Amino acid sequence: MTTRSVVGASSPVGLRLLHAAVFLAMAAGVLYVAVPEWRHVLLVLGQPFHVGPLPRWLLLAGSLVAAVGVVPLVWGLVRGRSAPLWASGAVLLSLVGAVGAGDGRPLAEARSEESANLAILRVGRRVHLSMVQELQAHGGAPTDVESWRKALEVAGPSLDRIRTRELRAVAPHVVWLESDGDSAEPLVPGSLRVHVTPDGVAFSIRLVGLRDGQPVLLLDDRGKELVLRGLFNPDLPPAEKPAVSPIP
């Protein structure tokens, strides 16, 4: 006489229901917290640029493992059989992964285009104020791009809020324009489009942000193109050096 395997064997209804309820609730929790992360992945794949930290790969992997574990759990419950132990183990493993991925980052704000645009604006204003000081102190703003790049470095820490579809961070940088209305250079989010007159007595800065994943020039409160300008005025006293505060 052969011994019947206990794997897949029938078990008391109450025990099956309790087991299924516990582990299906765990899996549902993992899948629920992973939904925003999957939405972010779809957003990344569908746009040239996006905002925020890298996807939480551990949580994404955990949700896949949870989905795999749910199938035999439900199937065993329907057939009136005990679910295989590996299915329960998969759900437990996915739960551990979800807990490990929960690093407490305020993802909703960190992935907000509005938040990123405000950070770009703050950096741009600091560069603008520092160059106004140079303009008033020396009668002209620097006419070389390296001076502007150094001013951008001093204006604040390098932001990694904006990334490409390939998940590469786009650092703030200066785009040097030959004329005030030059539009030859492609728009790149996080960039400062700078034009300085040859004598250095005037300059303009345009800031590039994001809207629906596309690079756009930032607008002012009236919906017009935002332009930060500087013009030497010999009747004004030298501007005070702006204080540099941390950028959130």
C-alpha positions in Angstrom: 0.0 0.0 0.0 1.4 3.4 -0.9 1.3 6.4 1.4 -0.7 9.3 0.1 1.3 12.6 -0.2 0.2 15.3 2.1 1.1 17.9 -0.5 -2.2 19.1 -2.0 -4.2 16.9 0.3 -7.5 18.1 1.7 -7.5 19.9 5.0 -10.2 21.2 7.5 -12.2 24.0 5.9 -11.7 26.4 8.8 -7.9 26.0 8.6 -7.9 26.5 4.9 -10.0 29.7 5.2 -7.8 31.1 8.0 -4.6 30.3 6.1 -6.0 31.8 2.9 -7.3 34.9 4.6 -4.0 35.7 6.3 -1.7 35.2 3.4 -4.1 36.8 0.8 -4.3 39.8 3.1 -0.5 40.0 3.2 -0.3 39.8 -0.6 -3.1 42.4 -1.1 -1.2 44.8 1.1 2.0 44.3 -0.9 0.2 44.8 -4.2 -1.7 47.8 -3.0 1.5 49.7 -1.9 3.2 48.7 -5.2 0.4 50.3 -7.4 1.9 53.9 -7.3 5.3 52.4 -8.1 4.0 50.6 -11.2 2.3 53.8 -12.3 5.6 55.6 -12.0 7.3 53.0 -14.1 4.7 53.4 -16.8 5.1 57.2 -16.6 8.9 56.8 -17.0 8.5 54.6 -20.1 5.9 56.9 -21.7 7.7 60.3 -21.3 11.2 61.6 -22.3 11.7 63.1 -18.8 10.2 62.5 -15.4 10.7 63.8 -11.8 11.7 61.9 -8.7 14.0 59.2 -7.3 14.6 55.9 -8.9 11.8 53.3 -8.8 11.8 51.1 -5.8 12.9 47.9 -7.4 12.6 45.8 -4.3 9.0 46.7 -3.9 8.3 46.0 -7.6 10.0 42.6 -7.3 8.0 41.9 -4.2 4.7 42.6 -5.8 5.5 40.2 -8.6 6.5 37.5 -6.1 3.2 38.2 -4.2 1.2 37.8 -7.4 2.9 34.5 -8.2 2.1 33.3 -4.6 -1.5 34.3 -4.8 -2.4 32.0 -7.7 -1.8 28.6 -5.9 -3.3 30.0 -2.7 -6.6 30.8 -4.4 -6.5 27.6 -6.5 -5.9 25.4 -3.5 -8.8 27.2 -1.7 -11.2 26.6 -4.6 -10.2 22.9 -4.9 -10.5 22.4 -1.2 -6.8 21.5 -0.9 -3.9 22.7 1.1 -1.8 25.3 -0.8 1.8 24.4 -1.3 4.2 25.7 1.2 6.3 27.6 -1.4 3.2 29.8 -2.1 3.0 30.9 1.5 6.7 31.4 1.5 6.5 33.6 -1.6 4.0 35.8 0.0 6.1 36.2 3.2 9.1 37.0 1.0 7.2 39.7 -0.8 6.1 41.2 2.5 9.7 41.4 3.6 10.7 43.0 0.4 7.8 45.6 0.7 8.9 46.5 4.2 12.5 46.8 3.2 11.6 49.1 0.3 9.6 51.5 2.6 12.3 54.1 3.2 9.9 56.8 4.1 10.6 59.1 1.2 7.8 61.6 0.5 7.4 60.3 -3.1 4.3 62.3 -4.0 6.2 65.5 -3.5 9.5 64.2 -4.8 7.9 63.2 -8.0 5.9 66.4 -8.5 6.8 68.4 -11.6 5.6 71.6 -9.8 8.0 70.9 -6.9 10.9 70.4 -9.4 10.0 73.6 -11.3 10.0 75.6 -8.0 13.4 74.2 -7.2 14.7 75.2 -10.7 13.2 78.7 -10.2 14.9 79.1 -6.8 18.3 78.2 -8.3 17.7 80.5 -11.2 16.9 83.5 -9.0 20.0 82.9 -6.9 22.1 83.0 -10.1 20.3 86.1 -11.2 20.9 87.9 -8.0 24.6 87.0 -7.9 25.0 88.3 -11.4 23.1 91.5 -10.7 25.7 92.0 -7.9 28.5 91.5 -10.4 26.8 93.8 -12.8 26.5 96.7 -10.3 29.9 96.1 -8.7 32.0 95.9 -11.9 29.8 97.7 -14.4 29.2 94.5 -16.3 28.3 90.8 -15.9 30.8 88.1 -16.9 30.7 87.4 -20.6 32.2 83.9 -20.5 30.2 80.8 -19.9 32.5 79.4 -17.2 31.8 82.2 -14.8 28.1 81.5 -15.2 28.7 77.8 -14.6 30.5 78.6 -11.4 27.7 80.9 -10.3 25.3 78.0 -10.9 27.4 75.7 -8.8 27.4 78.2 -5.9 23.7 78.8 -6.2 22.8 75.4 -4.7 23.5 71.7 -4.6 23.2 69.7 -7.8 19.6 68.5 -8.1 18.8 65.0 -9.2 15.0 65.5 -9.3 14.8 65.2 -13.1 15.7 62.0 -15.0 15.6 60.8 -18.5 13.6 57.7 -19.7 16.9 55.8 -19.2 16.9 56.9 -15.5 19.9 59.1 -15.9 19.9 62.2 -13.7 19.8 65.6 -15.5 21.9 68.1 -13.7 21.3 71.8 -13.9 23.5 73.5 -16.5 24.0 76.7 -18.4 23.0 76.9 -22.1 24.9 79.8 -23.7 22.8 81.7 -26.2 24.2 83.9 -29.0 21.2 86.3 -28.9 18.3 87.0 -26.6 15.8 85.3 -28.8 18.0 82.4 -29.8 15.9 79.1 -29.9 18.4 76.9 -31.8 19.4 75.0 -28.7 16.9 72.2 -27.7 15.1 72.7 -24.4 16.5 70.5 -21.5 14.8 70.6 -18.2 16.8 72.1 -15.4 18.9 74.3 -17.7 19.4 78.0 -17.5 19.4 79.6 -21.0 21.7 82.7 -20.7 22.4 85.5 -23.0 24.8 88.3 -22.2 25.5 91.3 -24.4 29.0 91.6 -25.7 29.8 94.5 -23.4 28.3 92.7 -20.4 25.9 95.6 -19.4 22.8 93.4 -19.8 21.8 89.8 -19.6 18.8 87.6 -19.6 18.0 84.2 -18.1 15.3 81.8 -19.1 14.6 78.7 -17.1 13.5 75.3 -18.5 11.2 73.2 -16.4 8.8 70.3 -17.1 5.1 69.9 -18.0 3.7 66.5 -18.6 7.2 65.1 -19.1 8.1 67.6 -21.8 10.7 70.4 -21.3 9.1 73.8 -21.4 10.2 77.4 -20.6 8.8 78.4 -17.2 6.1 81.0 -17.2 5.4 83.9 -14.8 2.1 84.6 -12.9 0.6 86.1 -16.0 1.3 83.1 -18.1 4.0 84.9 -20.0 7.5 83.6 -20.6 9.6 84.1 -17.4 12.7 86.1 -18.1 15.1 87.2 -15.4 17.0 90.3 -16.7 19.9 92.4 -15.5 20.8 95.8 -16.7 23.7 98.0 -15.4 22.4 101.1 -13.7 25.3 103.4 -12.5 22.8 105.3 -10.2 22.2 102.2 -8.0 24.4 101.1 -5.2 26.0 97.7 -5.4 23.5 94.9 -4.7 23.9 92.9 -1.6 25.2 89.4 -2.0 22.3 86.9 -1.7 22.3 84.4 1.0 22.5 80.8 -0.1 20.1 78.5 1.7 19.6 74.7 1.3 17.3 73.6 -1.4 14.7 71.1 -0.3 
